[in-house]
Amino acid sequence: MKKIFISDINGNGPLSTYFLVAQKERKLKKNGEPYWRLSLADRTGSIDANMWDNINEATSVLETSPIVAVIADIGEYKGQPQLTVRQITALSDDEYDIADLIKALPDRDKVFAAVVAYIREVKEPFLRTLIDTFLNDTDLMDKFKRCPGGMLWHHAYIGGLLQHTFEVMRLGIEMCAINPEVDRDLVIVGGFLHDMGKIYELDYELSFNYTDQGRLLGHIAIGYEILERQANKIPGFPDDLLMELKHIVLSHQGEYEQRSPTLPQTIEACIVYHCDNLSSQTNAFKSVVFGPRMEGESWSKWYPIISRQMLLREQKENVF
């Protein structure tokens, strides 16, 4: 089946292509009849859709098939494209190309090698041993290399956490060069570990969602537990050193309003927080400023998460 990408959808008219079902919610019309509210996705983004009719047939498909073919009408809602789905069918594995549907960081092994090169610069013996407990855990590192950096706002693609971690570590190292008094080892290891909890917070097999653990605990608490578990494998790991690392993990969101249980109170935690924020916000802006838009648009939609619109630049493909 021919793939038409979300980034190429604009105007009105019919559409026939396939998508990944990122989110689905069965709701009720004002008259009490059911309908489906959907978020459909491919590697270029996501699009909202409603299915008002043929609900019983659609339900059997949506409850069993994450990848679907749709026949729909293209419309617009609040300045953004929206689909009205007329028909939805399941696809077998040989009817689609998974590379069309899931955006993934290219050369993940190369980025991972760069991260490893940074953490190999650490000199403190206990921190070097701690790093080895992470790098030698194949399952943990496989998840780390695949996990997105976020659900929607920043680095929201396979390998996004890896790319974000690389950026935070690189920025942190530059800040340490400017400020040689800072404990460089703590900044490097703290940058490596700050978002590690996301590997269990998020579900990222086909579409992105939160796990039960992620909803109940959040990535900060999960990351704290991972760090404590790995450090406990090392006899004699200094309590004060572990406390400093725990503080970086717990404070890296930087504000209570961002669900950070404590605020940065060491210079190393301050650096990791600001590098984390700079990486995430720059990537989020980049995905919008150079991303898909309606023809003729020069400003983005309003983003409540940052209470503003963004001035758009020339659209670019494969922005990571």
C-alpha positions as a printed NumPy array, in Angstrom:
array([[  0.   ,   0.   ,   0.   ],
       [  1.336,   3.451,  -0.882],
       [  2.491,   5.451,   2.116],
       [  1.483,   9.112,   2.326],
       [  3.329,  10.824,   5.152],
       [  1.695,  13.1  ,   7.698],
       [  4.179,  15.837,   6.852],
       [  2.78 ,  15.877,   3.297],
       [ -0.882,  16.165,   4.319],
       [ -2.417,  19.583,   3.765],
       [ -5.567,  20.982,   2.23 ],
       [ -8.753,  18.955,   1.98 ],
       [ -9.814,  15.825,   0.146],
       [ -9.689,  12.026,   0.403],
       [ -6.798,  10.033,   1.823],
       [ -5.891,   6.349,   1.629],
       [ -2.741,   5.185,   3.424],
       [ -1.548,   3.429,   6.577],
       [ -0.57 ,   4.581,  10.068],
       [  0.514,   3.464,  13.474],
       [ -2.265,   3.906,  16.055],
       [ -0.449,   5.965,  18.7  ],
       [ -3.483,   6.584,  20.923],
       [ -7.109,   5.536,  20.886],
       [-10.067,   6.495,  23.059],
       [-13.638,   5.27 ,  22.739],
       [-15.948,   8.176,  23.552],
       [-19.653,   9.033,  23.371],
       [-21.425,  11.513,  21.104],
       [-24.024,  13.857,  22.58 ],
       [-26.721,  11.362,  21.573],
       [-24.972,   8.587,  23.51 ],
       [-23.63 ,   6.701,  20.502],
       [-19.943,   5.701,  20.574],
       [-17.163,   7.034,  18.374],
       [-13.381,   6.684,  18.27 ],
       [-10.928,   9.523,  18.896],
       [ -7.526,   8.566,  17.509],
       [ -3.982,   9.815,  17.23 ],
       [ -2.39 ,   8.33 ,  14.121],
       [  1.349,   8.482,  13.575],
       [  4.212,   7.797,  11.219],
       [  7.89 ,   8.707,  11.309],
       [  7.123,  12.316,  10.324],
       [  4.702,  13.096,  13.152],
       [  1.144,  12.49 ,  14.356],
       [ -2.331,  13.61 ,  13.341],
       [ -5.665,  13.672,  15.185],
       [ -8.562,  11.673,  13.752],
       [-12.168,  10.867,  14.581],
       [-14.19 ,   7.878,  13.437],
       [-17.912,   8.528,  13.786],
       [-19.423,   5.537,  11.96 ],
       [-18.792,   1.778,  11.519],
       [-17.72 ,   1.683,  15.152],
       [-18.222,  -2.049,  15.73 ],
       [-16.051,  -2.999,  12.767],
       [-13.427,  -0.464,  13.794],
       [-13.384,  -1.675,  17.394],
       [-12.357,  -5.204,  16.478],
       [ -9.482,  -3.797,  14.39 ],
       [ -8.302,  -1.194,  16.894],
       [ -8.28 ,  -3.64 ,  19.799],
       [ -5.992,  -6.07 ,  17.982],
       [ -3.976,  -4.175,  15.357],
       [ -1.533,  -1.34 ,  16.108],
       [ -0.876,  -0.751,  12.394],
       [ -3.883,   0.032,  10.202],
       [ -4.909,   1.137,   6.738],
       [ -7.402,   3.997,   6.65 ],
       [ -9.674,   5.641,   4.148],
       [-10.379,   9.14 ,   5.408],
       [-11.307,  12.704,   4.558],
       [ -8.773,  15.424,   5.315],
       [-10.108,  18.436,   7.187],
       [ -8.899,  21.046,   9.606],
       [ -9.489,  21.796,  13.293],
       [ -8.045,  24.843,  15.082],
       [ -5.657,  25.436,  12.21 ],
       [ -4.264,  21.893,  12.171],
       [ -5.022,  18.982,   9.81 ],
       [ -7.497,  16.446,  11.141],
       [ -8.883,  13.252,   9.636],
       [-12.41 ,  11.911,   9.557],
       [-11.913,   8.166,   9.158],
       [-14.462,   6.328,   6.997],
       [-12.892,   2.858,   7.022],
       [-10.124,   1.173,   8.977],
       [ -8.571,  -2.251,   8.364],
       [ -5.722,  -4.281,   9.814],
       [ -2.522,  -4.844,   7.834],
       [ -0.337,  -7.934,   7.757],
       [  3.425,  -7.606,   8.194],
       [  4.148,  -7.754,   4.464],
       [  1.783,  -4.874,   3.661],
       [  3.755,  -2.062,   5.283],
       [  7.299,  -0.896,   5.93 ],
       [  7.963,  -0.342,   9.643],
       [ 10.623,   2.267,   8.737],
       [  7.766,   4.459,   7.423],
       [  6.073,   4.466,  10.8  ],
       [  8.644,   4.856,  13.551],
       [ 11.101,   7.74 ,  13.589],
       [ 14.474,   6.461,  14.767],
       [ 17.831,   8.114,  15.293],
       [ 20.253,   6.985,  12.587],
       [ 23.721,   5.747,  13.614],
       [ 22.694,   4.973,  17.192],
       [ 25.823,   2.872,  17.675],
       [ 27.948,   5.873,  16.695],
       [ 26.191,   8.149,  19.202],
       [ 26.46 ,   5.474,  21.901],
       [ 30.203,   5.184,  21.208],
       [ 30.504,   8.955,  21.726],
       [ 28.679,   8.683,  25.065],
       [ 30.994,   5.855,  26.141],
       [ 34.022,   7.917,  25.119],
       [ 32.852,  10.751,  27.379],
       [ 32.273,   8.538,  30.409],
       [ 35.612,   6.794,  29.886],
       [ 37.197,  10.17 ,  30.689],
       [ 36.043,   9.806,  34.314],
       [ 39.004,   9.394,  36.676],
       [ 37.453,   8.791,  40.11 ],
       [ 37.803,   5.012,  40.793],
       [ 34.381,   4.369,  42.338],
       [ 32.631,   6.308,  39.587],
       [ 34.549,   4.332,  36.96 ],
       [ 33.404,   1.1  ,  38.607],
       [ 29.825,   2.386,  38.762],
       [ 29.929,   3.203,  35.055],
       [ 31.08 ,  -0.341,  34.314],
       [ 28.051,  -1.801,  36.113],
       [ 25.868,   0.115,  33.651],
       [ 27.861,  -0.575,  30.497],
       [ 28.131,  -4.291,  31.313],
       [ 24.355,  -4.616,  31.751],
       [ 23.417,  -5.507,  28.173],
       [ 19.646,  -5.372,  28.727],
       [ 19.864,  -1.967,  30.405],
       [ 22.013,  -0.525,  27.63 ],
       [ 19.801,  -1.98 ,  24.881],
       [ 16.834,  -0.177,  26.444],
       [ 18.911,   2.992,  26.866],
       [ 19.811,   2.999,  23.15 ],
       [ 16.198,   2.451,  22.033],
       [ 14.214,   4.592,  24.504],
       [ 12.797,   7.96 ,  23.332],
       [ 13.773,  11.094,  25.193],
       [ 10.134,  12.015,  25.767],
       [  6.575,  11.223,  24.749],
       [  5.851,  14.274,  22.607],
       [  7.784,  17.405,  23.542],
       [ 11.477,  16.659,  22.991],
       [ 13.616,  13.894,  21.439],
       [ 10.392,  11.939,  20.831],
       [ 11.814,   9.191,  18.647],
       [ 13.588,   5.853,  18.991],
       [ 17.084,   6.64 ,  20.272],
       [ 15.985,  10.039,  21.538],
       [ 17.156,   9.385,  25.1  ],
       [ 20.59 ,   8.421,  23.795],
       [ 20.851,  11.611,  21.708],
       [ 19.589,  13.785,  24.579],
       [ 22.058,  12.198,  27.013],
       [ 24.911,  12.797,  24.573],
       [ 23.91 ,  16.468,  24.273],
       [ 23.662,  16.958,  28.049],
       [ 27.064,  15.351,  28.594],
       [ 28.695,  17.393,  25.835],
       [ 27.238,  20.64 ,  27.15 ],
       [ 28.288,  19.719,  30.691],
       [ 31.857,  19.024,  29.613],
       [ 32.005,  22.419,  27.91 ],
       [ 30.787,  24.103,  31.093],
       [ 33.479,  22.282,  33.076],
       [ 36.109,  23.578,  30.643],
       [ 34.872,  27.111,  31.304],
       [ 34.717,  26.424,  35.06 ],
       [ 37.661,  24.129,  35.935],
       [ 36.847,  24.31 ,  39.655],
       [ 33.795,  22.083,  39.071],
       [ 33.923,  18.326,  39.715],
       [ 34.021,  17.217,  36.078],
       [ 33.578,  13.536,  36.924],
       [ 30.316,  14.217,  38.764],
       [ 28.979,  16.289,  35.87 ],
       [ 29.808,  13.574,  33.319],
       [ 28.327,  10.718,  35.346],
       [ 25.359,  12.828,  36.452],
       [ 24.659,  13.754,  32.839],
       [ 24.833,  10.09 ,  31.857],
       [ 22.444,   8.997,  34.615],
       [ 20.02 ,  11.915,  34.909],
       [ 17.232,  10.471,  32.698],
       [ 18.049,   6.754,  32.993],
       [ 14.683,   6.145,  34.67 ],
       [ 12.923,   6.821,  31.37 ],
       [ 13.878,   3.356,  30.123],
       [ 11.203,   1.967,  32.47 ],
       [  8.928,   5.026,  32.587],
       [  8.036,   4.738,  28.899],
       [  6.68 ,   2.001,  26.657],
       [  8.317,   2.324,  23.229],
       [  7.838,  -0.907,  21.307],
       [  5.659,   0.53 ,  18.513],
       [  3.983,   3.645,  19.849],
       [  5.006,   5.742,  22.853],
       [  3.083,   5.598,  26.101],
       [  3.662,   5.507,  29.836],
       [  4.101,   2.23 ,  31.673],
       [  2.24 ,   1.62 ,  34.933],
       [  5.569,   2.083,  36.709],
       [  6.092,   5.331,  34.861],
       [  2.671,   6.688,  35.775],
       [  2.939,   5.713,  39.441],
       [  6.583,   6.613,  40.105],
       [  7.941,   8.795,  37.27 ],
       [ 11.403,   8.674,  35.777],
       [ 13.099,  10.612,  38.579],
       [ 12.147,   8.075,  41.266],
       [ 12.874,   5.17 ,  38.92 ],
       [ 16.284,   6.622,  38.053],
       [ 17.057,   7.075,  41.757],
       [ 16.261,   3.385,  42.351],
       [ 18.43 ,   2.267,  39.416],
       [ 21.365,   4.323,  40.678],
       [ 21.034,   2.99 ,  44.227],
       [ 20.743,  -0.598,  43.002],
       [ 23.844,  -0.337,  40.817],
       [ 25.898,   1.455,  43.495],
       [ 24.979,  -1.193,  46.073],
       [ 26.789,  -3.762,  43.919],
       [ 30.088,  -1.976,  44.656],
       [ 31.615,  -2.699,  48.079],
       [ 32.642,   0.442,  49.931],
       [ 31.028,   2.948,  47.561],
       [ 31.36 ,   6.252,  49.449],
       [ 28.1  ,   7.504,  50.953],
       [ 28.884,  11.158,  50.246],
       [ 29.685,  10.455,  46.592],
       [ 26.474,   8.476,  46.157],
       [ 24.526,  11.28 ,  47.844],
       [ 25.909,  13.828,  45.358],
       [ 24.892,  11.639,  42.412],
       [ 21.452,  11.028,  43.897],
       [ 21.038,  14.779,  44.301],
       [ 21.813,  15.349,  40.608],
       [ 19.202,  12.765,  39.586],
       [ 16.57 ,  14.079,  42.005],
       [ 17.072,  17.759,  41.139],
       [ 17.633,  17.616,  37.379],
       [ 14.141,  18.908,  36.523],
       [ 15.17 ,  22.054,  38.382],
       [ 11.787,  23.183,  39.691],
       [  9.134,  21.792,  42.011],
       [  6.549,  22.624,  39.329],
       [  8.396,  20.206,  37.009],
       [  8.   ,  17.39 ,  39.576],
       [ 11.551,  17.709,  40.847],
       [ 11.524,  16.581,  44.51 ],
       [ 14.425,  18.896,  45.32 ],
       [ 16.136,  21.888,  43.716],
       [ 19.77 ,  21.93 ,  42.516],
       [ 21.964,  22.814,  45.509],
       [ 25.404,  21.902,  44.186],
       [ 27.18 ,  23.495,  41.251],
       [ 27.321,  20.113,  39.462],
       [ 23.563,  19.635,  39.856],
       [ 23.037,  23.201,  38.608],
       [ 25.071,  22.47 ,  35.476],
       [ 23.287,  19.187,  34.713],
       [ 19.879,  20.828,  35.192],
       [ 20.599,  23.702,  32.83 ],
       [ 22.251,  21.441,  30.228],
       [ 19.239,  19.129,  30.412],
       [ 16.858,  22.038,  29.959],
       [ 18.865,  23.56 ,  27.097],
       [ 19.035,  20.252,  25.231],
       [ 15.35 ,  19.433,  25.675],
       [ 14.003,  22.9  ,  24.863],
       [ 16.25 ,  23.35 ,  21.834],
       [ 15.191,  19.998,  20.431],
       [ 11.517,  20.737,  21.061],
       [ 11.797,  24.123,  19.308],
       [ 13.755,  22.551,  16.444],
       [ 11.101,  19.904,  15.81 ],
       [  8.456,  22.625,  15.48 ],
       [ 10.447,  25.431,  13.814],
       [ 11.726,  23.17 ,  11.02 ],
       [  8.853,  20.675,  11.135],
       [  5.583,  20.05 ,   9.261],
       [  3.119,  22.908,   8.852],
       [  0.119,  23.96 ,   6.782],
       [  0.995,  25.644,   3.506],
       [  1.663,  29.35 ,   4.014],
       [  2.019,  29.149,   7.799],
       [  4.754,  31.296,   9.323],
       [  3.856,  30.797,  13.002],
       [  3.272,  27.554,  14.903],
       [  0.129,  26.74 ,  16.827],
       [ -0.073,  27.814,  20.487],
       [  1.826,  25.428,  22.793],
       [  0.347,  25.502,  26.329],
       [  3.428,  23.732,  27.735],
       [  5.503,  26.878,  27.057],
       [  2.66 ,  29.428,  26.71 ],
       [  3.757,  30.703,  23.302],
       [  3.905,  30.245,  19.56 ],
       [  7.117,  29.817,  17.569],
       [  8.308,  31.603,  14.443],
       [  8.735,  28.977,  11.725],
       [ 11.749,  28.6  ,   9.458],
       [ 12.07 ,  26.762,   6.156],
       [ 10.863,  23.195,   6.649],
       [ 13.58 ,  20.528,   6.781],
       [ 13.387,  16.745,   6.602],
       [ 14.89 ,  14.299,   9.092],
       [ 15.289,  16.726,  11.976],
       [ 16.479,  14.907,  15.104]])
